[in-house]
Amino acid sequence: MPKLQQKNAVVTGASSGIGKAIALAFAREGANVIVNYYQSADKAGAVAESIRSSGGRALAVQADVGDPESIVALLNKARSEFGSIDIWVNNAGMDILTGSGAELMDEHKLERLINVDLKGTINCCWALAPLMLKQGNGVIINMAWDLAIHGFQGANPQMFAAVKAGVLGFSRAYAKSYGPEIRVNVIAPGWIETAFAEDLMDKDYYQERVNEIPLGRFGKPEDIAETAVFLASDNSSYITGEMIKVNGGLS
């Protein structure tokens, strides 16, 4: 039997990369999926259509997790579509390394990271609490970063590490606050082969990072997705307030 049969899931930032892989993996395991996106409507629509064409149920829904009102609208849309929300993955994050985000001053990068990655995660979790407590159950998966624990040089990593460490601290406090009805855990990816990472690296830099990883390769989005399936399923029913590093042994 599929691990997430009859479950209803929301994955934020699911139009590409890790979020897309999680949405597809959830659907493969029997979940109905809300594919959230901020700007990439076509990509999110393609993810939802891929799920539907394979016999699953999915809907692409726009929402800005940096806006509390938009979060409530996303939650209400998911409830109206599926009736309940069993699983919520806070995957959406601010890009400060490529495109227009890379051109921002540090203070503006930090502001956006706090607003989307940290406050967005917190506000989503707070919005979900009354619903999941009323249901009597629910699973939340938040996204951190392994180098928030391990450390990495540079101004951008300093900001990213601070915000993602905040996500970890919040998640552990949230787990203490809302168990046993709600389980919340954290995935901390290492270097993952997404378009986001590829844009940052020349061949020498890429090889330097690979040389630091005991398993000798970058991870794939599917590596994160399989961990998310485990944490969302009953196979992890006695795990809450924990962080799993998926990083090939880097830290």
Secondary structure, 3 states (H helix, E strand, C coil): CCCCCCCEEEECCCCCHHHHHHHHHHHHCCCEEEEEECCCHHHHHHHHHHHHHCCCCEEEEECCCCCHHHHHHHHHHHHHHHCCCCEEEECCCCCCCCHHHHHCCHHHHHHHHHHHHHHHHHHHHHHHHHHHHHHCCEEEEEECCCHHHHCCCCHHHHHHHHHHHHHHHHHHHHHHHHCCCEEEEEEEECCECCHHHHCCCCHHHHHHHHHHCCCCCCECHHHHHHHHHHHHCHHHCCCCCCEEEECCCCC
